[in-house]
Amino acid sequence: MFDFEKLEVYQEIRTTNLKVLKHIFTHKTSIDPYLQDQFKRASLSALLNLAEGTGRMTNPDKKKFYITARSSIFECVAILQTLYDLQALEKNLHDELYSSFEKCSRMLLGMIRSLE
């Protein structure tokens, strides 16, 4: 098992990412292609930067990737809100994803602060 797989935040982002991708893949015709692409990229970026950061050897290196992962979470929230405003997302899914992104952001912030 890789170190990042042991992290609760990794598992949370992974689960959230899966929900995002499933929604995008099942609603392809109702979501603007640009928003689809950006949502996929931002969601995957959060997951991949967290994983890559755990493989770095120095705290400043790790911190850089964790900050990027958290920034991608913020991007996901902005896209999530846009999709909701466009009525391309149901309220229950919006609320579920928003809550999960908020949890991930808090956990990543804790990891970032622990490296200072």
C-alpha positions in Angstrom: 0.0 0.0 0.0 1.2 3.5 -0.9 1.5 6.1 1.9 -1.2 8.4 0.3 -3.7 5.5 0.3 -3.6 5.5 4.1 -4.7 9.1 4.3 -8.3 9.8 5.2 -8.3 12.9 3.0 -7.1 10.8 0.0 -10.0 8.4 0.5 -12.5 11.3 0.9 -11.2 13.1 -2.3 -11.2 9.8 -4.1 -14.8 9.1 -3.2 -15.9 12.6 -4.1 -14.0 12.4 -7.4 -15.9 9.3 -8.2 -19.2 11.0 -7.6 -18.2 13.9 -9.7 -17.1 11.7 -12.6 -20.2 9.5 -12.5 -22.4 12.6 -12.6 -20.5 14.1 -15.5 -20.5 10.8 -17.5 -24.3 10.3 -16.9 -25.2 13.9 -17.7 -23.0 14.6 -20.7 -25.7 16.2 -22.8 -27.0 18.6 -20.1 -23.6 20.0 -19.0 -21.5 22.4 -21.1 -18.5 20.6 -22.4 -16.1 23.2 -21.0 -17.5 22.9 -17.5 -17.4 19.1 -17.8 -13.7 19.2 -18.7 -12.8 21.8 -16.0 -14.7 19.9 -13.3 -13.0 16.6 -14.3 -9.6 18.3 -14.4 -10.0 20.1 -11.1 -11.3 17.1 -9.3 -8.5 14.8 -10.6 -6.0 17.5 -9.9 -6.9 17.5 -6.2 -6.5 13.8 -6.0 -3.3 13.6 -8.1 -1.5 16.5 -6.3 -2.3 15.0 -2.9 -0.8 11.7 -4.1 2.2 13.3 -5.6 2.8 15.5 -2.6 3.0 12.5 -0.3 5.8 11.1 -2.4 8.0 14.2 -2.0 10.9 14.1 0.4 11.0 17.6 1.9 8.3 19.6 3.7 8.4 22.6 1.4 7.9 20.2 -1.6 5.1 18.4 0.1 3.4 21.7 1.1 3.5 23.0 -2.5 1.5 20.0 -3.7 -0.9 20.1 -0.8 -1.6 23.8 -1.5 -2.2 23.0 -5.2 -4.6 20.1 -4.2 -6.5 22.5 -1.9 -6.7 25.1 -4.7 -8.2 22.5 -7.0 -10.8 21.8 -4.3 -11.7 25.5 -4.4 -12.0 25.4 -8.2 -14.3 22.4 -7.8 -16.6 24.3 -5.5 -16.8 27.2 -7.9 -17.7 24.9 -10.7 -20.2 23.0 -8.5 -21.9 26.3 -7.6 -22.1 27.3 -11.3 -23.6 23.9 -12.3 -26.1 24.3 -9.5 -27.0 27.8 -10.6 -27.5 26.5 -14.1 -29.8 23.8 -12.7 -27.4 21.1 -14.1 -27.1 19.6 -10.6 -29.7 18.5 -8.1 -29.7 20.1 -4.7 -29.0 16.9 -2.8 -26.0 16.1 -4.9 -24.8 19.7 -4.7 -25.1 19.7 -0.9 -23.4 16.3 -0.6 -20.4 17.3 -2.8 -20.1 20.7 -1.2 -19.9 19.2 2.2 -17.3 16.7 1.1 -15.2 19.4 -0.6 -15.4 21.5 2.5 -14.2 18.5 4.6 -11.3 17.9 2.2 -10.3 21.5 2.3 -10.2 21.5 6.1 -8.1 18.3 6.1 -5.7 19.6 3.5 -5.3 22.9 5.4 -4.4 20.9 8.5 -1.8 19.0 6.5 -0.4 22.3 5.1 -0.2 23.9 8.6 1.5 20.8 10.0 4.4 21.4 7.6 5.1 25.0 8.7 
